[in-house]
Amino acid sequence: MTLMKRKGLVLLCAVVLAGCSGKAETSTTHAPVMAEVSNTASSKAGSATPEPTKTSEVPVIQTEAPEAKKYSLEYNEKKISVDDDVAAVISSLGDARKEETVTSKAFVGEEKIYTYDALTLVTYPGDTKDYIESISLRKDSIATAEGIKIGSSKSELEGTYGDKLEKGKNGIYTCKIDNTELRFIVLNDKVAAIDLFSDVKNKKLTSDKSKPEVVNAFEVTLYTDQKEEEVDYYRYVAASDERDVHPRVVADYSAVDMSKTGSYKVVYYAYDRAGNRSSKMTTTYTVAEKEANYTEPDKVDKLADQVVKKIIKEDMSTQQKCTAIYKWIRSNFSYSNTSDKIDWVQAANNGLRRKTGDCFTYYSVAQELLYRSGVQSMRVQKNPGYESTHYWNLVYVPDQGWYHFDTTPRVGGGDNFDLVTDSWLLNYSRNHSNSHDFDTSKYPATPTKSVQK
């Protein structure tokens, strides 16, 4: 995974998703480089032909235009769809908020993931170019021409599409038109996600039997003066799958009350292209009053990116990225026994600016730098009941597992905590006044062997 890039995106005009149903025809497809591929297309005709609504405030998906053969996104009066040349699409959309390049698990070559405020694009490698494999909508401001959007009820979905809607497993509903598939994911009787997929018949994707996994969901602090529509529940979440490089993550945040301070549980699921669903992962969101010196997360990201640009190279492995971050923090920070432990993002901001803090600051700075480097991590907290508490990170190393990562310096010596196992850390803890005594049942177990660097 290469270095993440995060830049601002302003949608200046209507975003319109357009599609169709009509006669089955042979359409031009690109030749993706992959194993076991068939580009055979199928079509399903519909009867209604509603006039698309164009407005700068309410984007729509036009699903029944008879002249088209696939669903498409209209932006700046240009239609964007799956199988399009991604270079032309990015030229139209502008710089993504986050950009990733990953080695493909289903195709030969690399896939790219472009995340914008309103949508995410995933590509597949073609003969000489990259093409769009999927478009995932991220905001409830985008609706179908028939009025279905994220947050619509299951009964509204079924009543709107009728027998054109195919019900699958795990709350997945689809409409297929020639070379594209429009997919709705229903969770707790509400539409939780809307996706468009290319009809690329790759058996590695469509015959995948393994379940995806939500491998990362940070604990996040929200604030009472935030508007609900401004909250991004997917900002710090990552999922993994054997074939799908970007499983669709869906959040159930119905328990969160932005008007009241307190702690709330948010539940996450991941869905892969084949329709498999992960087991749930639950994380904590805290709603608090905003401090006077609050800094927006985007500004914290930019501050972290200045460091990442200096110490992380695009060809680095996860292990090499971790070591670079570990060494940079150890070489540039000094320990001071104080920090505000309400919000790790704010603690990371303070640490990056002041270069000092306690273990919560060290954990938070590491968390931010790992996140901006494309490394998945989570927080570990020492068991209560001792004179002091302690915080550190767990880091996910692809194809190996989770390892402990603690950048806080210790007086006891022998303190190289750059990717160590449970057994190593607990042995150290027993010999150093229970420094890292933690509840192993609350966290994923590490491998028994040291990380392979």
Number of C-alpha atoms within 10 A of each C-alpha: 17 20 23 19 19 19 14 12 15 11 14 9 15 19 26 29 24 23 26 26 24 19 17 15 12 12 13 9 14 18 15 23 16 19 12 11 15 13 17 13 17 15 18 14 16 18 11 12 14 12 11 19 16 14 12 12 11 14 24 26 24 25 26 26 21 17 11 17 22 29 30 24 22 21 19 14 12 13 18 24 27 26 24 20 17 23 12 11 18 14 9 15 15 14 18 21 17 18 20 17 18 14 14 18 17 22 21 15 16 18 23 25 20 22 22 23 16 16 16 20 25 23 24 26 22 20 11 10 15 22 28 25 23 25 24 18 21 21 18 19 15 24 22 20 23 19 14 22 24 21 15 17 18 21 11 16 21 15 11 14 15 10 11 16 18 14 14 11 10 14 18 20 21 19 18 23 27 25 25 27 19 21 19 25 24 22 19 11 15 19 24 24 23 27 18 26 23 23 23 22 15 18 16 20 20 16 13 19 14 15 18 28 23 25 18 20 24 21 18 18 19 21 18 15 12 14 11 14 9 7 12 11 18 14 10 14 19 21 23 22 22 17 23 21 24 23 25 23 23 22 19 16 14 11 12 20 15 19 14 13 15 15 17 17 16 20 16 24 21 26 26 27 21 18 24 18 23 22 13 15 16 18 15 16 20 20 23 19 14 14 9 6 8 11 14 11 13 13 11 19 20 15 17 23 21 11 15 22 13 9 15 21 15 13 11 14 17 21 18 14 22 23 18 18 22 22 13 16 21 14 9 10 20 16 16 12 10 12 16 13 14 14 17 23 23 24 24 28 24 21 24 25 12 11 18 20 24 23 23 27 33 29 27 27 27 28 26 24 26 23 19 22 26 18 25 25 27 22 20 21 16 17 17 12 7 12 5 9 15 20 20 25 25 24 27 23 19 13 6 13 15 26 25 23 28 26 26 25 18 12 7 11 8 8 14 14 20 20 25 22 23 21 15 14 22 17 14 18 15 12 11 14 11 15 20 23 20 19 12 13 7 9 13 14 14 22 15 11 12 15 17 8 9
